[in-house]
Amino acid sequence: MDFLQVKSEKTFKKLSLELFNFHYNENDNYREFCDNIKLNNGEVDSIEKIPFLPIILFKNKKISVRKIDHQKIFESSGTGGLKSRHFIYKLQHYNVSIEKCFERIYGKISDYVIIGVTPDFESKNNSSLIYMINELIKKSKKNESQFLMNSERFDSLTKKLEKENKKYIVYGLSHALLDLIEIKNYDLKKSIIIETGGMKGLREEIEKDKLHGILSSRFNSSNVHSEYAMTELLSQSYSIENQVFSSPPWKKILVKDFNDPLKVHRNGRGFLNIIDLSNKYSCPFISTEDVGEVFENGDFKLYGRGSDADLRGCNLMLAD
């Protein structure tokens, strides 16, 4: 797979520009967006000059190269209105990305029991997050690995894992983890807890540091991490401390200027633009609605969503 070839900045640039030309020629909705912003495609000679597709277009257009079939369509959870849809050409691309993103941070999946504090795969198989956790559960090859939201069964299983000194990771939606600790406290000293963000309209949003403090205290775990991904991307970034996220070599976070949505920087604060080379057949160049800060080494922090006014300003570029 092409994206696994990325070992250097030079290779990343080469593949990014190749994919830009591929999408400009073969992805009708991406080409239309480029034409709307009056792009001269012959002038695109750096990753900063590549146009980033506003993520909102995944809600009302089929973002894909033409003339291919799709194995899967992932849908965002959404809290109302249109949902984003991500058309997946080959699930194997996602499977490999899931595994490699995990193992660069945590090592072999088979070393861990994986618990998903989320709806299970059978009830939510169109969710890219649930699909990811289900893949990790399968690849862990541990009988104890499972989806689990019931507090009594969760308590029983984690007590067993603690007693047997097994390594385990709990992936959980923020609101589902808070639901567990509302019922009781836990003693998960040997755990890694990875919150996957988002209250999904079910709870009031909580600032990340405060959320992690609550989870750490009530689960009695010193390892509360975060995972950053989205329906529209196939690669995950992980944060193990201080809310600083690290991405795989084939995924790069850039910054879109607050005042000029077509001006992109390698570091600084602004809206986050993402190049994910594993998105080869949908769109590798995504302009998000998330505000953050990118550091010189490529790591980044999140500060939340942009205001409605900011987003309206950026979306003016969509006009014909």
C-alpha positions as CSV (number, residue, x, y, z in Angstrom):
1,M,0.0,0.0,0.0
2,D,1.4,3.3,-1.1
3,F,1.0,5.1,2.2
4,L,3.2,2.6,4.0
5,Q,6.1,3.7,1.8
6,V,6.3,7.0,3.6
7,K,9.6,7.1,5.6
8,S,10.7,10.7,4.9
9,E,9.4,14.2,4.2
10,K,10.6,13.8,0.6
11,T,8.5,10.7,0.0
12,F,5.5,12.3,1.8
13,K,5.6,15.3,-0.6
14,K,6.0,13.1,-3.6
15,L,3.1,10.9,-2.8
16,S,0.9,13.9,-1.8
17,L,1.5,15.7,-5.1
18,E,0.9,12.5,-7.0
19,L,-2.4,12.0,-5.2
20,F,-3.4,15.6,-5.7
21,N,-3.0,15.2,-9.5
22,F,-4.9,11.9,-9.3
23,H,-7.8,13.4,-7.5
24,Y,-7.8,16.5,-9.6
25,N,-8.2,14.3,-12.7
26,E,-10.4,11.5,-11.3
27,N,-12.5,12.9,-8.4
28,D,-15.2,15.0,-9.9
29,N,-16.3,16.7,-6.7
30,Y,-12.8,17.5,-5.7
31,R,-12.1,18.9,-9.2
32,E,-15.3,21.0,-8.9
33,F,-14.1,22.5,-5.6
34,C,-10.7,23.3,-7.1
35,D,-12.4,25.0,-10.0
36,N,-14.6,27.0,-7.7
37,I,-11.6,28.5,-5.9
38,K,-10.0,29.3,-9.3
39,L,-7.1,26.9,-8.8
40,N,-4.3,26.8,-11.3
41,N,-3.3,23.1,-10.8
42,G,0.0,23.6,-12.6
43,E,1.1,25.9,-9.7
44,V,0.6,23.2,-7.0
45,D,4.3,22.3,-6.3
46,S,4.2,22.0,-2.4
47,I,1.8,20.4,0.1
48,E,0.8,23.9,1.4
49,K,-0.6,24.7,-2.1
50,I,-2.8,21.6,-2.3
51,P,-6.5,22.6,-1.9
52,F,-8.1,21.0,1.2
53,L,-11.7,19.9,0.7
54,P,-14.1,21.4,3.4
55,I,-15.3,18.5,5.5
56,I,-18.9,19.7,5.2
57,L,-18.9,18.4,1.6
58,F,-18.9,14.8,2.9
59,K,-22.4,15.5,4.1
60,N,-24.0,16.3,0.7
61,K,-21.7,14.9,-1.9
62,K,-20.2,11.5,-2.8
63,I,-16.5,12.1,-2.3
64,S,-14.7,9.5,-4.3
65,V,-12.7,8.9,-7.5
66,R,-15.0,7.9,-10.3
67,K,-15.7,4.4,-11.7
68,I,-14.9,2.3,-8.6
69,D,-17.0,0.1,-6.4
70,H,-17.1,0.5,-2.6
71,Q,-17.0,-2.2,0.0
72,K,-18.4,0.0,2.8
73,I,-19.9,3.3,3.6
74,F,-19.2,4.8,7.0
75,E,-21.6,7.4,8.5
76,S,-20.9,9.9,11.2
77,S,-22.9,9.7,14.4
78,G,-24.3,13.2,14.0
79,T,-26.8,14.9,16.4
80,G,-29.2,15.9,13.7
81,G,-29.4,16.9,10.1
82,L,-27.2,15.4,7.3
83,K,-24.5,12.9,8.3
84,S,-21.1,12.6,6.7
85,R,-20.6,9.6,4.6
86,H,-17.2,8.1,3.7
87,F,-17.2,5.7,0.8
88,I,-14.5,3.0,1.3
89,Y,-13.0,1.4,-1.7
90,K,-11.2,-1.4,0.1
91,L,-11.6,-2.1,3.8
92,Q,-8.1,-3.6,3.8
93,H,-6.6,-0.1,3.6
94,Y,-8.5,0.8,6.8
95,N,-7.6,-2.4,8.5
96,V,-3.8,-1.9,7.8
97,S,-4.0,1.7,8.9
98,I,-5.8,0.8,12.2
99,E,-3.1,-1.8,13.0
100,K,-0.1,0.4,12.1
101,C,-1.5,3.5,13.9
102,F,-2.1,1.4,17.1
103,E,1.2,-0.4,17.0
104,R,3.5,2.6,16.6
105,I,2.2,3.8,20.0
106,Y,1.3,0.7,22.0
107,G,3.1,-2.2,20.4
108,K,1.5,-5.5,19.4
109,I,-2.3,-5.6,19.5
110,S,-2.0,-9.2,20.7
111,D,-0.3,-8.1,23.9
112,Y,-3.6,-6.5,25.1
113,V,-7.2,-7.3,26.0
114,I,-9.3,-4.7,24.2
115,I,-12.5,-3.5,25.7
116,G,-14.9,-1.2,23.8
117,V,-17.1,1.0,26.0
118,T,-19.3,1.8,23.0
119,P,-22.3,0.3,21.2
120,D,-21.3,-3.1,19.7
121,F,-20.4,-3.8,16.1
122,E,-23.7,-5.6,15.4
123,S,-25.8,-2.6,16.4
124,K,-23.5,0.1,14.9
125,N,-21.6,-1.4,12.0
126,N,-21.7,1.8,9.9
127,S,-19.5,3.6,12.4
128,S,-15.8,3.9,11.5
129,L,-14.9,4.1,15.2
130,I,-16.9,0.9,16.1
131,Y,-15.4,-0.8,13.1
132,M,-11.9,0.2,14.3
133,I,-12.5,-1.1,17.9
134,N,-14.0,-4.3,16.5
135,E,-10.9,-4.9,14.3
136,L,-8.6,-4.4,17.4
137,I,-10.8,-6.8,19.4
138,K,-10.4,-9.4,16.7
139,K,-6.7,-8.9,16.3
140,S,-6.1,-9.0,20.0
141,K,-7.1,-12.7,19.9
142,K,-8.0,-12.6,23.5
143,N,-11.2,-14.3,24.8
144,E,-11.8,-11.4,27.2
145,S,-11.7,-8.7,24.4
146,Q,-15.3,-7.4,23.8
147,F,-17.7,-4.5,23.7
148,L,-19.0,-3.8,27.2
149,M,-21.2,-1.0,28.5
150,N,-22.8,-2.7,31.5
151,S,-21.2,-1.5,34.7
152,E,-21.5,-4.7,36.6
153,R,-20.0,-6.8,33.9
154,F,-17.3,-4.2,33.3
155,D,-16.4,-4.2,37.0
156,S,-16.2,-8.0,37.0
157,L,-14.1,-8.2,33.9
158,T,-11.6,-5.5,34.9
159,K,-11.2,-7.0,38.4
160,K,-10.3,-10.3,36.8
161,L,-7.8,-8.6,34.4
162,E,-6.2,-6.7,37.3
163,K,-6.0,-9.9,39.5
164,E,-4.4,-11.8,36.6
165,N,-2.0,-8.9,35.9
166,K,-3.1,-8.7,32.2
167,K,-2.4,-5.7,30.0
168,Y,-5.7,-4.2,28.8
169,I,-6.9,-1.1,26.9
170,V,-10.3,0.4,27.4
171,Y,-11.6,2.4,24.4
172,G,-14.6,4.5,25.3
173,L,-16.8,7.3,24.1
174,S,-16.5,10.1,26.6
175,H,-20.2,10.1,27.6
176,A,-20.2,6.3,28.0
177,L,-17.1,6.4,30.3
178,L,-18.8,9.0,32.4
179,D,-21.9,6.9,32.6
180,L,-19.8,4.1,34.1
181,I,-18.2,6.2,36.8
182,E,-21.6,7.8,37.7
183,I,-22.6,4.4,39.0
184,K,-19.4,3.5,41.0
185,N,-15.7,4.0,41.2
186,Y,-13.2,1.4,39.8
187,D,-9.7,0.3,40.4
188,L,-8.0,0.0,37.0
189,K,-4.4,0.5,37.9
190,K,-3.0,-1.7,35.1
191,S,-5.3,-0.2,32.4
192,I,-4.8,2.2,29.6
193,I,-8.0,4.2,29.0
194,I,-8.4,5.8,25.6
195,E,-11.2,8.3,25.3
196,T,-12.4,8.8,21.8
197,G,-14.0,12.2,22.3
198,G,-17.4,13.6,21.7
199,M,-20.4,13.8,24.0
200,K,-22.6,13.3,20.9
201,G,-25.2,15.7,22.4
202,L,-25.8,13.3,25.3
203,R,-23.9,15.3,27.8
204,E,-22.5,18.8,28.2
205,E,-19.0,19.1,26.7
206,I,-16.2,19.1,29.2
207,E,-12.7,20.6,28.6
208,K,-10.2,17.8,27.9
209,D,-7.9,18.3,30.9
210,K,-10.9,18.3,33.3
211,L,-12.4,15.2,31.6
212,H,-9.1,13.3,31.9
213,G,-8.8,14.3,35.6
214,I,-12.3,13.0,36.3
215,L,-11.6,9.7,34.5
216,S,-8.2,9.2,36.1
217,S,-9.6,9.8,39.6
218,R,-12.8,7.7,39.3
219,F,-11.1,4.8,37.4
220,N,-8.0,5.0,39.5
221,S,-5.8,5.0,36.4
222,S,-2.7,7.1,35.7
223,N,-3.0,6.3,32.0
224,V,-5.8,8.2,30.4
225,H,-5.1,8.8,26.7
226,S,-7.0,10.2,23.7
227,E,-7.6,9.1,20.1
228,Y,-8.3,11.6,17.4
229,A,-9.9,10.5,14.1
230,M,-13.1,11.1,12.2
231,T,-15.5,9.4,9.8
232,E,-13.8,11.1,6.9
233,L,-10.3,9.8,7.6
234,L,-8.8,6.3,7.8
235,S,-5.8,7.1,10.1
236,Q,-5.8,7.7,13.9
237,S,-3.7,10.1,15.9
238,Y,-3.0,9.3,19.6
239,S,-2.2,11.4,22.6
240,I,-0.6,9.8,25.7
241,E,0.0,12.9,27.7
242,N,-0.7,16.7,27.9
243,Q,-3.3,16.4,25.0
244,V,-0.5,16.4,22.5
245,F,-1.3,14.1,19.5
246,S,1.1,12.2,17.4
247,S,0.3,11.0,13.9
248,P,1.7,8.2,11.6
249,P,4.2,9.2,8.9
250,W,1.6,9.2,6.2
251,K,-0.7,11.6,8.0
252,K,0.2,15.3,8.4
253,I,-1.6,18.1,10.2
254,L,-1.3,21.6,8.8
255,V,-2.9,24.9,9.8
256,K,-5.4,27.0,7.9
257,D,-5.1,30.7,8.5
258,F,-8.1,32.1,10.5
259,N,-8.4,35.1,8.1
260,D,-7.5,33.5,4.8
261,P,-8.9,30.0,4.4
262,L,-6.6,29.3,1.4
263,K,-3.4,30.2,3.2
264,V,-1.9,27.1,4.9
265,H,1.1,26.9,7.3
266,R,3.1,24.0,8.6
267,N,2.8,25.1,12.2
268,G,1.0,27.6,14.5
269,R,-2.6,28.0,15.5
270,G,-5.7,27.9,13.3
271,F,-8.1,25.5,11.7
272,L,-6.6,22.1,11.2
273,N,-6.1,20.8,7.7
274,I,-5.2,17.1,7.3
275,I,-3.4,15.1,4.7
276,D,-4.1,11.4,5.1
277,L,-2.5,9.4,2.4
278,S,-4.4,6.3,3.3
279,N,-7.5,8.1,2.0
280,K,-6.3,7.3,-1.5
281,Y,-9.7,6.8,-3.2
282,S,-12.0,9.2,-1.3
283,C,-10.0,12.4,-0.6
284,P,-6.6,12.7,1.2
285,F,-6.9,16.5,1.7
286,I,-9.4,17.5,4.4
287,S,-10.1,20.9,5.8
288,T,-11.7,20.3,9.3
289,E,-13.8,22.5,11.6
290,D,-11.4,21.8,14.5
291,V,-9.2,24.6,15.9
292,G,-5.7,23.6,17.2
293,E,-2.0,24.2,17.3
294,V,0.6,22.4,15.3
295,F,4.2,22.2,16.6
296,E,7.4,22.2,14.6
297,N,7.8,18.4,15.0
298,G,4.3,17.8,13.5
299,D,2.5,17.0,16.8
300,F,-0.6,19.0,17.6
301,K,-3.1,20.0,20.2
302,L,-6.8,20.5,19.9
303,Y,-8.7,23.5,21.2
304,G,-12.2,22.6,20.1
305,R,-14.5,23.5,17.2
306,G,-14.5,26.8,15.4
307,S,-17.3,29.3,16.1
308,D,-20.3,29.4,13.7
309,A,-19.0,32.8,12.4
310,D,-15.6,31.3,11.7
311,L,-17.0,28.3,9.9
312,R,-19.4,30.5,7.8
313,G,-16.4,32.6,6.8
314,C,-14.3,29.6,5.8
315,N,-17.2,28.1,3.9
316,L,-17.6,31.1,1.7
317,M,-15.0,29.4,-0.5
318,L,-17.7,26.9,-1.4
319,A,-19.6,29.4,-3.4
320,D,-19.7,29.2,-7.1
